[in-house]
Amino acid sequence: MRQMVSKFWLVTALVCAFTFTTTCAVFAAEKEIHFGYLVADQLHSPAVMIMKEKKMLEAEGIKVTWGEFLAGSYLMQHMVSGEIDFGSGGCVPVMITRGQGVDVVILASANTEGSSIVVKNSIQTVKDMDGTNIGTPGIGSIQDAMVEKVAKDNSLKITRKSMKVSDMPIFLQKGEIDGFIAWAPHPARAVDLGYGHEILTSHDILPGHQCCVLVANGELLKKDPELVRTVLKTYLNAYEWFLNNIDEALAMMATKTGMKPEVVRNALKTVLYPNPPFCNVPSMKQMAEGLVESDKIQKGVITNMDDFMKDLYRPQLLEELSGKKQ
């Protein structure tokens, strides 16, 4: 009897030990990240929308806290403070942040092109934009940089006003601004409502330019490269799902943005999705030069543009996971 009791407690102890070990392993395997994205940016970063809605990161054992930001410059501020680990936003605010000596790295592209300038109907030519007030997502955004480029290239005086992208069509309708530049689908929505017309797309301003990117905290890449690899792999799976399920993704975008499907479909025509999502490095170099010229990146910080880009953009993981070279 005593022997049977001993065996019982031995088995019980082994079961408890196994359960405890297994439970600890599960908790140890779970990672937690903070992921930032931009308001109504589903058309520029469809993979992020899909990862979030389909809980694809959670399926990989990653606990995610999502954060929504009005513009990429705000997202980067939170990444600098350590509140955000990964994010999706314009490459311009990421370059500015890197130019300030902050260790942020670009892992992949989200889209190229995809922005438009919409103006009131009385403005018929680019020259008519002289002396106008144009709404932008704010200093440090790629859209703001493109308005600055239009003004410089055409010798125009344009006053740029920072505002929330979703408010831009309303300000245009009320006459508080003469036009605005924003990421899709906001320009298409304003045109659909009859508030103005599209005068330039980002393709007209800077053909094939890099727009939104997947960015990560550089310290995290050093400390936990496997976590970063898992996030990028999940991102690529979501990106591939989007390209293979455009109609379902479009319906998701319409729901999330609150816009009509036909408006979203028209807006999608202005956005490009490279596959694999490698970044357009020549356009990034061109934008970085403009940032230095406009003092958004301090002169002397970039002593060698190729070295700056190598530190900023790390396509090695993307090459490994996609099986293709940049």
N, C-alpha and C positions, 0 to 999 in steps of 0.2 A: 504494500500500500504506500509506504514511504517512498519507494522507488518510483511509483507511478506519479505521485505528487511532485517529486523532483523533476521528472520528465515534463510534467504539465507546465511547471513554472519555467523550465528551460525553454520550451517551445514558445510560451507566452512572451518571455523576454526577447527571444529572437524575432518574433513577429513585431513586437513594439519597436525594437531597434530598427528593423527594416522599414516600418512605417515612418518612424521619425527621420531616418536617413532619406527616404524617398521624398517626404514632405519638404525637408530642408533643401534637397536638390532642386525641387520645383521652384521654391521661393528664390533660391540662389540663381536659377536660370532666368528668372523674370527681370528684365531691364526696364528702366523708366526713362522716358525722354520727354522733352518739351518741344513741340513742333509749331512753328509760326507760318501763317499764310496771310494773303491780302484779301480785303473785303471784295466780294464779287469778282474774284480773279480766276474763276473756274475755267474760263476759256483759255487763259494763258498757262495755267498749271492744272490740266485735267487729271494728271496722275495723282496729284495731292488730293484732289476732290474724291477720286475713286478709292484711294487708300483709306481716307477718313470714313467715307460712307459704307464701305464694305468691310471695315475693321481688319484690313489686311495686315497691318503691323501687329495688332493684338493676336492674330493667328500665328505670328512668329514668336509669341511669348514676350512681346514688348508692350508695356503699359504707356499710353500716350496721353499727354495733356496738350490740348490744342489751344492755340492763341490766334486771334484775328486782329489784324493791324490795318490802319488806313492807307499806309504807303510803306514802301521798302525801307525808307530811312528810319521809320519808327521801329520796324522789325529789327533792323540792325542795331539800334540803340539797346534793345532788350537782349540781343545776342552778346553785345559788348559787356553788359552787366551780368552775363551768365544765366539769364532767365530763359533763354532759348538755346536749344542744342542744334536743331535743324530748322531750315526755313526755305520758303519759296518766294522770290521777289525779283525785282529788276537787277541786272548785273551792275548798273551804275552805282547804286548805294553800296553794293558789296565792294566795288573797286575803291570807292571813297573811304570805306572803313578799313580796307587793307592798306590804303595809302596813309592812314593815320597810325599804322604800325600794329593794328589788331590782327591776331591770327585767325582769320576766317578763310575757308577754302571752298571753291566751287567744285562740285562733284559731277554735275551734268547740266544739260540744257533742259528747259521746260518748253520753250517755244522761241521762234524768231519772228520778227515783225509784230503785227497785231495791234498797233495803236493808230488813231486817226485824229486829225484836227477837224472839228465841226465849227462852223461860223454862222452868224445870222445871215439871212438871205440877201441883205443889201451888199454884202461883201462877195464879190464875184471873182476877184483875182488875188493872187498872193500879195501883190503890191497894195491892194486895198486894206491889207492887214496893218499897214503903217499907222501908228498911233492908237492901236486897239488894246483892250484889256483881255488877256487870254487866261483862262483858268487852267491850272496844272495841279498834279498831286503833291507838289512841293519841291523845294530846292533839294537836289540830291536824287531826284527820280529821273529815270531815263526819259520820260515824257517831257519834263522841264528842260532837260538838256537838248532835246530835239527842237523845242520851240526856240531856244537860244540859238541853235544852229540855223534855223529858218531865218531868224532875224539878222544874223551875221551874214549869211550867204546872199541875202536880198537887200542889205543895208536898210533894215526897217527898225523903227523904234516900237517895241512891244513891251507892255507892262504885264508881267506874269503874276498871277494871284493864286496863292495856295488854297486849296479847298478839297473837301471830301468828294471822291469821284462820283458817288451816287447822287450828289447834290448838283453836279455841274449842269445837267439838262434843265433843271428848274431855274438856276441862276441865269442861264441863257434865255429861257422863255421870259423871265421877268425883266430882261435887259440890264441886269447887273454886271454882266460880262458880254463881250462881243463874240466870244467863242471859247472853246476849250479843247484840250487834248487829253485823251484818256485811253485806257486799254479796253479792248472789246469785252463785253458787248455794249458799253455805255454810248459810244458814238452812234451805233446802229439804232439804239433806242431813241435817241434825240431826233434822228432823221425820221424814224417811224412816226413819232409824235408830231412831226411838222415844225419843230423848233428851229431848224436850221438845215444846212447841207454840208456834206463832207467836201473839204477843199484840198486836203492832202492826207495821204496815208503814210505810215512810217516807211513803207516801201518806197514812196516818192522821195522821202527825206534821206534815208540811209538804207538802200536795198539790202535785204538779207541780214539786217543787223541782229545781233544777239539781244534778246529781251530778258525774259525771266529765266532764273536758274535755280537749281537745287544747291543750297549752301549749308555748310556744317561748321561747327566750332572746331578750329584747328587743333586745339588741345585734346578734344575728344578723339580725333582721328589718331593722335599719338598714343593716348592712353588705352583706347578700346577700339582698335581697327576692325575687329570682328563685328562689333555692333554697327559701325558705320557701313561695313560691307553688307550686313543684313538689311539695313534700311535702304541702301541703294538698290539691292537686288529686288526688294519689295516694290520700290519705286518703278523699276524697269518692268516688272510684271504688270503693274497698274497702267503704265504707259502703253504697253503692248495690248492690254485689254481695251484701252480707249481706242487705239487705231483699228482694232478688229470689231468694235461694237459702237460705231459712231452714232447710230440712231438712238440706242439706249443711253449713251453718254449725253447726247443732245437733250433728251428728255430730262435727264438728271440736272443738266445745266439750266434748263428753262425753269425747273422747280426751284433750284437754289437761288437764281438771280431774280425770280419773279417776273421774267420777261416771256413774251410770246415765242413759241418754238421757231416761227419763221424769222423773227428778229435775231434769235441766236444763230440760226442757220446762215443768215446773211453775214452776221458778224464773223462767223468761222472762216469765211472766205478770205479774210484779211490776215489770218494767223497761219503760220507754218510750223510743222512739227517734224523736225529731222529725226530719222530713225536709222541707227541708234542716235540718242540725243546728245551728240557731241556739240560743243560750243563753237560758235563762229569767232575764232581767235582774231583774224584780221580786223573785224568790226570792233571787237573789244579794245584792241590796240588804238584804233582810231578814236574811240570814245574816251579812252584814258588820256590820250594826247589833248583832247578838248577839255577834259577835267583839269589838267595841269594848266592849260592856257587860261582857263577861267578861274584859276586859284581855288578850285574845289579840292584839288590835291596840291599840296604845297610844292612849289618848284624846288627841285633838288632831291626830293624824296625818291623819285624814279630815276635812277642813274643809268639803268639799262632796261628797256621795255621788255625784252625777251625774258630776262631774269624775273622781272615783276610778274609777268604772266605765268611763269613756271611755278612761282610761289603761290599765286592766287588760284590757278586752275589745275586740278589734279585729275587727269583723265585715266590714270593707270587702272583704277578699280573698274571703271566703266569699260575699258578695253578688255580687261580680264573677264568680266561678266558677260559682255556682248560677243566676245570672240572676234572683235574687229578692231582695227587701228584707227586712230584719229586721222 
